[in-house]
Amino acid sequence: MIGYLGPEGSFTHQALIAFLAKINSNSQVVSFTTITQIVDSVNSGKIKSGIAPIENSIEGGVGETLDVLIRTSQKITINHEVIIPIEHCLITKTKNLSEVKKVIAHTQALSQCQTYIKRFLPEAELEPVTSNSTGVKIVSESTNGAVAAIGPEMASKIYNVPIYEKGINDEKENFTRFVIVGTETMTSSGKDKTTIAFGVPYDKPGTLVGVLNSFAKEKVNLSRIESRPSRKALGEYIFYVDLEAHRDDLPLKKALSEIVSEFSFYRWLGSYPRWQ
C-alpha cells in the first residue's frame, strides 16, 4: 500500500498515478492529511511506501518533506522520483468573480498564482490548506458561490465543481518533483540520483567550498543544493544536495570518503533512478 497527500485529486495523487503507470503496478493507495503522517506511517509499517512533493521549479524545496526525511528512521530512504507538470485552475461554482470573497489553496499554489489573484481577486481572503484538492472539496461542499479554490483539473472532475479558468499560474513552465520513500534500497541503474543532507561547522570557514570542490574533482555533478535551518542554532544550516550518481558509483564513493569527516551532520537520503 502506498500513501499520498490527499484527498483524491491532489497533484501528489496525480504523481502517484503516473508512477504506478510507469512501473505497471496496481498497488492499493491511501490518502493522508500531511506529509509527516505519510512518512510516519511508512516508518511504523502501516504502509509499504509513500509519495511526497520535495521540490517545485518555481518555489523551490518543500520544507515539510525535507525536514521529516532527516528526522525519521534511517531505514526510510528515497527509492524513486516522479516529475509532473503543474497547471493551476481557478475552480468555483460562481460565474462572476466579483462574488468570490475567499480563495482556498495550498500555500505554494497561492504563491504561484499571485499575479492572477492580484489582478482579478485583489480583495479576496486567501486561506491556506494542506493540499489543493482539499480546497476544491471545501468548495464542492459550500452552499454559496463566494468561495473559490486553486487546484488541478482532476480535482474539479472528482468533486464536480466547474473550472472558471485554466492555467492561472504565473509561470507556465511549472514542474514539481515528488519522491517515493520506503525501506527498499535501489541498485544502480546507470542513470541515478543520490540525495544527501549534511551540516558543516560554522566555525570552520571554507568547509562548504571544500565539499563542493571534492565533488567537482571527482566529476560528480550537483543538480541541486539547498539549505534549511538546523533548528538548533541561529546561523546553523543543513544542506540538501542532489548528485547525479549512485552511492555505489566509485567517483561518488571516493568524494564522500574524502569529506565525510568534515561534516557536523551527515545523512544519506537515498540513491534512485532518475525520472525519464
Residue pairs with C-beta under 8 A, 6 or more apart in sequence:
1 27
1 28
1 29
1 30
1 47
1 48
2 16
2 20
2 27
2 28
2 29
2 30
2 47
2 48
2 49
2 50
2 51
2 180
3 29
3 30
3 31
3 32
3 37
3 38
3 41
3 42
3 47
3 49
3 50
3 51
4 10
4 12
4 13
4 15
4 16
4 29
4 30
4 31
4 32
4 38
4 50
4 51
5 12
5 13
5 31
5 32
5 33
5 34
5 35
5 38
5 51
5 52
5 53
5 130
5 131
6 12
6 13
6 31
6 32
6 33
6 131
6 133
6 134
7 31
7 131
7 133
7 134
7 137
8 31
8 133
8 155
8 158
9 133
9 136
9 137
9 151
9 152
9 154
9 155
9 156
9 157
9 158
9 159
10 31
10 131
10 132
10 133
10 134
10 151
10 152
10 155
11 53
11 84
11 86
11 131
11 132
11 152
11 176
12 51
12 52
12 53
12 131
12 178
13 29
13 31
13 133
13 154
14 84
14 152
14 154
15 51
15 53
15 82
15 84
15 176
15 178
16 29
16 51
16 82
16 178
18 82
18 84
19 51
19 80
19 82
19 178
19 180
20 26
20 27
20 29
27 48
30 47
32 38
32 41
32 50
33 130
34 64
34 130
35 52
35 53
35 62
35 64
35 65
35 68
36 64
36 68
38 47
38 50
38 51
38 52
38 181
39 50
39 52
39 68
39 69
39 72
39 76
39 181
40 72
41 47
41 50
42 48
42 49
42 50
42 72
42 76
42 181
42 182
42 183
43 72
43 73
43 75
43 76
48 182
49 79
49 180
49 181
49 182
49 184
50 180
50 181
50 182
51 82
51 178
51 179
51 180
51 181
52 62
52 64
52 65
52 178
52 179
52 181
53 62
53 65
53 176
53 177
53 178
54 61
54 62
54 65
54 66
54 81
54 177
54 178
54 179
55 61
55 62
55 176
55 177
55 224
56 62
56 86
56 108
56 112
56 174
56 175
56 176
56 177
57 171
57 173
57 174
57 175
57 176
58 111
58 112
58 169
58 170
58 171
58 174
59 108
59 111
59 112
60 226
61 226
61 228
61 240
62 108
63 228
65 179
66 197
66 226
66 228
66 240
67 228
69 76
69 78
69 181
69 197
69 267
69 269
70 197
70 238
70 267
70 269
74 267
75 183
76 181
76 182
76 183
77 181
77 182
77 183
77 185
77 268
77 269
77 270
78 179
78 180
78 181
78 195
78 269
78 270
78 272
79 180
79 181
79 182
79 184
79 185
79 186
79 270
79 272
80 179
80 180
80 186
80 272
80 273
80 275
81 177
81 178
81 179
81 180
81 193
81 272
81 273
81 274
81 275
82 177
82 178
82 179
82 180
82 275
83 175
83 176
83 177
83 178
83 275
84 175
84 176
84 178
85 174
85 175
86 112
86 152
86 169
86 174
86 175
86 176
87 152
87 153
87 166
87 167
87 169
87 174
88 105
88 109
88 112
88 113
88 132
88 150
88 151
88 152
88 167
88 168
88 169
88 174
89 150
89 151
89 152
89 153
89 156
89 163
89 164
89 165
89 166
89 167
89 168
90 116
90 148
90 149
90 150
90 163
90 164
90 165
90 168
91 135
91 136
91 139
91 148
91 149
91 150
91 151
91 155
91 156
91 161
91 162
91 163
91 164
92 100
92 139
92 145
92 147
92 148
92 149
92 161
92 162
92 164
93 139
93 142
93 144
93 145
93 161
93 162
94 100
94 145
94 146
94 148
94 164
95 164
96 145
97 120
97 121
97 164
99 145
99 146
100 121
100 124
100 145
100 146
100 147
100 148
101 123
101 124
101 125
101 146
101 147
102 124
102 125
102 126
102 127
102 146
102 147
102 148
103 110
103 117
103 121
103 124
103 125
103 126
103 127
103 147
103 148
103 149
103 150
104 127
104 128
104 129
104 134
104 135
104 138
104 139
104 147
104 148
104 149
104 150
105 113
105 126
105 127
105 128
105 129
105 132
105 135
105 149
105 150
105 151
106 128
106 129
106 130
106 131
106 132
106 135
107 128
109 132
109 150
109 151
110 117
110 126
110 128
110 150
112 169
112 170
112 171
112 174
113 150
113 168
113 169
113 170
114 170
115 170
116 168
116 169
116 170
117 124
117 126
121 148
124 148
127 135
129 135
129 138
132 149
132 150
132 151
132 152
132 155
133 151
133 152
133 155
133 158
133 159
135 149
135 150
135 151
136 149
136 151
136 155
136 156
136 158
136 159
136 161
137 155
137 159
138 147
138 149
139 147
139 148
139 149
139 159
139 161
140 159
140 160
140 161
148 164
149 155
149 161
150 168
153 163
153 166
155 161
156 162
156 163
177 275
179 195
179 270
179 272
180 272
181 270
186 192
186 246
186 270
186 271
186 272
186 273
187 246
187 248
188 246
188 248
188 249
188 271
189 246
189 273
191 273
191 274
191 276
192 244
192 245
192 246
192 249
192 271
192 272
192 273
192 274
193 223
193 242
193 243
193 244
193 245
193 271
193 272
193 273
193 274
194 242
194 243
194 245
194 246
194 247
194 252
194 268
194 270
194 271
194 272
195 240
195 241
195 242
195 243
195 269
195 270
195 271
196 240
196 241
196 243
196 256
196 266
196 267
196 268
196 269
197 238
197 239
197 240
197 241
197 265
197 266
197 267
197 269
198 211
198 238
198 239
198 241
198 263
198 264
198 265
198 266
198 267
199 230
199 236
199 237
199 238
199 239
199 263
199 264
199 265
199 266
200 207
200 208
200 211
200 239
200 262
200 263
200 264
201 207
201 262
201 264
202 233
202 235
202 236
204 262
207 262
208 239
210 259
210 262
211 259
211 262
211 263
212 222
212 225
214 255
214 258
214 259
215 221
215 222
215 243
215 255
217 255
218 251
218 252
218 254
218 255
219 251
220 243
220 244
220 245
220 251
220 252
220 255
221 243
221 244
221 245
222 241
222 242
222 243
222 244
223 242
223 243
223 244
224 240
224 241
224 242
225 239
225 240
225 241
225 242
226 239
226 240
227 237
227 238
227 239
227 240
228 237
228 238
228 240
229 236
229 237
229 238
230 236
230 237
230 238
230 265
238 265
240 269
243 252
244 274
245 251
245 252
245 271
246 252
246 271
247 253
247 256
247 268
247 271
248 271
260 266
